[in-house]
Amino acid sequence: MSDCINSKRWYVFYTYPKFERKVYEYLLKDNYEPFLPLHWVVRQWSDRKKRLEVPLFPNYIFIKIERNKIFEVLQTPKLISCVTFNRTPAFLRQKEVESIQQIVENDYPFEVSPNLSIGDSVVITGGALTGMEGILVEERGNHRFALKIESLNQSVIVNIPSDCIEFAEVCV
């Protein structure tokens, strides 16, 4: 049991938005072993297109440490928290890290989509309906969703590209 606590694992940490690279640099400077998978995307603005290297998992960084070092690592600026499931720190297996490395190092086209399920509360993050919240009611194909907008007091189904939908913050 103490072997699990003292062995190094790839723990998952949450960063401030757009600070993944800065946190990565801080961690390297402090002699930790961070992993920040990046990939290339083309972003379209009204007047131009630009190719950018962005984090594969926005707001997340992985750090190979012993479990007892988590609190120490959380002192890093712009690092918010260690991701947990059932109050246990989340970690990736070495094989998963190697798979992610293989994916980003090769030129195969890929896309990351949030793990949304029918019934999830979601918010629209892009387009004319930005900020509108609803319930995911149907998945149509690989890139489009139908969304039930309850705030209109009617059931309206709207097709929204998957990259414009995120989990909604649920206040309890």
Protein Blocks (a to p, Z undefined) as FASTA:
>chain_A
ZZmmmpccdddddddehilmmmmmmmmmnopacdddddddddddfkbccdddddfbghia
cddddfklmmmmmmpghiabdcdeehiacdddfklmmmmmmmmmpccdcdddddddehia
cddfedjkgoiacddfbdehjkbccdddfknopacdddddfklcccddddZZ
